[in-house]
Amino acid sequence: MEITEVRIKLMEEPGERLKAFCSITFDDSFVVRDLKIIEGANGPFVAMPSRKLTAHCPQCRSKNHLRAAYCNQCGAGLRESQGLRDDEGRTKLYADIVHPINSACREMIQQRVIESFEEEKERASEPGYVSRYDDLDHEEIEEIQQPQHTMEPAQFQQAEKPRGPHKGPVRQSQHAARPPRGGFGAGIFD
């Protein structure tokens, strides 16, 4: 397995520990986004993409963040979660979405990302600098904008447009179909 591309987005807030976001591509076929480059006590290090951990409300069973005092769904008071603890005994609030399984892989990623980070900082000092990280979003937009269909153009225009996975066709009520009469507010209580 080889890292074939690293894209860095430098953060512009001086004095902050978060120095950059990055994405890495393995073997020109698998991308991992939202790695963070953080300034630590011993220099910069790479933090893997993560998500906030949640716990279920004992009353309605909806998910809430571990530090929430009240349920977002029903408003019931929540007791402090006795969730997972790290090596220092603190409650873990985040879990990695992707992470290396062994230290050799972690070192390979860390070394390549930090090298690219230093190179990106040098490029950023040059006039006309533009981050390549933002190109990822533009590539996705271009893919979305290019229609991929097998219908003829006339059929495609007549076909009903999708409204998402949970929404059915929009139906107008009889009141909405009638043309408005009079001025502002006319016909509201017909």
N, C-alpha and C positions, 0 to 999 in steps of 0.2 A: 504494500500500500504506500502510495506516495502523495504528498501534498503538491498539487499541480498549480494552484493559484491561491493567493492571499490578497484580500482587498481590505483596506483600512479606512475608517472614517474617524478623523481626529476630532476631538471635542475642543471647543474654543474657550471653555471656562478655566481661566488660570487659577491655580490653587486647589482645584478639585482632585480627588483621588482617581476618578474615572478619566482616563486619558484618551480612550478610543474604543470604538466598536469595530468588529472585524468579521469577515466571513472567510471560510476556507473551503477549498474544493479538493476532494480526493479523487485521484485517477481520472480527472476530467469527467466525472460522472456523478459525484455525490457532493452536495453543498451543505455546510452547516453554517447557519447565520447567528448573529447576535452574540458572539463571543465578546467578552469585555476585557480590555487591557486596563489594569488597575495598578496604580503606584503603591507599592507596599514598602515596608520598612527596609527590605533588602533589594529594592529595585522593582521594575514592573513585572507583573505576572499576569497569566491568562486565566480568566474565570469562564467557566462553561455556561451556556444558556441554561436558565433555570425558570421555575414557576413557583408561585406562592403555594405553600401547603394549606390544605383546608381541613376542617372538621365538620361533622354533621350536627345540626341543632337537635337537642334531645326531644324537642316538642314537635317540630314539623319535618325534620330530617333534611332540610335544605343545607347546602354547603356554605360555609362562612370561613373567612381567613382566621388563622389561629389566634391572632391578637384581638379579634372583634369582641366587644363587650355585649353586643346585642345582635340577634339574628336579623339579617337583611330581609328575610321573607316575612316572618311573623312578629318580630320585635321582642321576642322572649329574651330574657337575660341569659348570657352564656357563661359557664364556669371556665376558668382558665384551663386550656388543654394541657394534658400531661403527655403531649406528643413525643416524637423522637428527640433524643438529646445528642449533641455532638460530643467530641472527646473532652471538652472542658465543662460539660454539664449544662450548657445552654440549650434551650429549646430550638430545634431546627425550624426555621420559618420558610426556607426555600429548598427545593430539590432539583438537582440537575436533570435537564431533559435529555441531553447526550453527554457522555463523558468517556474518557479512555479507560480501558479495563486494567492496564498495567502501567508501571512507571516509565517504561521505555517509550511507550506511545505518548504519554503525557509530556515527556521531555522533548520528543520530536516535534510535537505541536507547539510547545512553549518556545523552543529555540527558533523555529521557522517564523512564528507570529511576531516575536520580539525583534528579529532581524528585519522583517518587513515593516514593522512599526518605526524602527529607527530610520529606514530608507524613506518612509512616507513623511516623517518629520523633516528630513532634508529636502525632499521635493516640495513640501509646503512652504519652505522659505524662498523658493524661486518665484519670479513674477509669472502670473497667469496660471497658477496652480488650480487644478480641479480634481476633486476626489473621484476615484474610480468606483468607490463603494456605491455611490448613487446610481451608477449605470445599471445595477441589478434591478432597481425598481423600474427603470425605463424599459429594460428588456421584457419584464413581465407585462407592462402596459401594452407594448407592441404585440405580444402574443395574444392578449385578450382582445385587442382591437381587430385582429385578423380573423374574420369569421371562418369557422371550419364546419362546413355543412355539405350535405350531399344532394340537397334539393335544388331544383332549377331556380333561377332568380325570381321568376314570377311566383312560384310556390312559396319561396322563402318570405316574400313580402306579405303574402296572404296568411301565412301560418301565424297562429297565436304566439306571442312572445312569452317566454317563460317568466314566472313571477317569483321564483325561489322555491326551495323544497317544501315549505309549509304554507304556501299561500295559493289559494284557488283563484279562479277567474274573478275579476272584479264585476260585481253586479250593481247596476244603478237602481235606486228606488224609483217608484212612480213619480214622486215629487221632484226628483232630480231631473227626470226626463222632460218635465213641463217647462216651457219658456217662462222666464220671470215676468210678472205683471207689475206695473206701477214703479214706484221709487224704492228707496232703501228700506229693506225689511218687509216689503209687500209680499204677501203670499205665505208668510211664515206660519200663520195659524189657519190656513185653509182647511 
